[in-house]
């Protein structure tokens, strides 16, 4: 599932913004990073998302976009 999400994001960003990205990590570990240069996308499995709880860590940060 994470691989499919990463692939879809890579394709959409390439088509829309003409920016290539690079995927780091392995889906089986529950966390992928898609690096677009100035923008980095983190994709988590539900278990990893709960474990790292980034929303709490960054709760004082400004939310620009939230997708779930």
C-alpha positions in Angstrom: 0.0 0.0 0.0 2.8 2.5 0.9 4.6 1.7 -2.4 1.4 2.4 -4.3 0.9 5.8 -2.5 4.5 6.7 -3.2 4.2 5.8 -6.9 1.0 7.8 -7.2 2.6 10.9 -5.6 5.7 10.6 -7.7 3.6 10.4 -10.9 1.2 13.3 -9.9 4.0 15.6 -8.9 6.0 14.8 -12.1 2.9 15.5 -14.2 1.8 18.6 -12.4 5.0 20.3 -11.4 7.7 18.6 -13.6 9.6 17.6 -10.5 11.2 14.2 -10.0 11.3 12.6 -6.6 13.2 9.9 -4.9 11.8 7.3 -2.5 13.8 6.3 0.6 13.0 3.4 2.9 11.1 0.2 2.4 7.3 -0.2 2.7 7.7 -3.4 4.8 9.2 -1.2 7.5 6.1 0.9 7.6 7.7 4.2 6.6 8.6 5.7 3.3 10.1 9.1 2.6 9.5 10.7 -0.8 12.1 13.5 -1.4 11.1 16.2 -3.9 14.0 18.5 -3.0 12.3 21.4 -1.2 9.4 19.2 -0.1 9.6 15.9 1.8 6.6 13.6 2.0 6.5 11.0 4.8 4.2 8.0 4.3 3.5 5.8 7.4 1.7 2.6 8.1 -1.0 3.0 10.8 1.3 1.3 13.3 4.3 3.5 12.6 2.2 6.6 12.6 0.8 5.8 16.0 4.3 4.9 17.3 6.0 8.1 16.2 3.0 10.4 16.9 4.4 13.2 14.8 1.2 15.3 15.3 2.0 15.6 19.0 5.7 16.3 18.3 4.9 19.1 15.9 1.7 20.3 17.5 3.0 23.9 17.7 3.9 23.9 14.0 1.8 25.4 11.3 -0.3 22.9 9.4 -0.1 23.7 5.7 -2.0 20.6 4.4 -3.4 17.5 6.1 -4.3 14.4 4.2 -5.6 11.2 5.7 
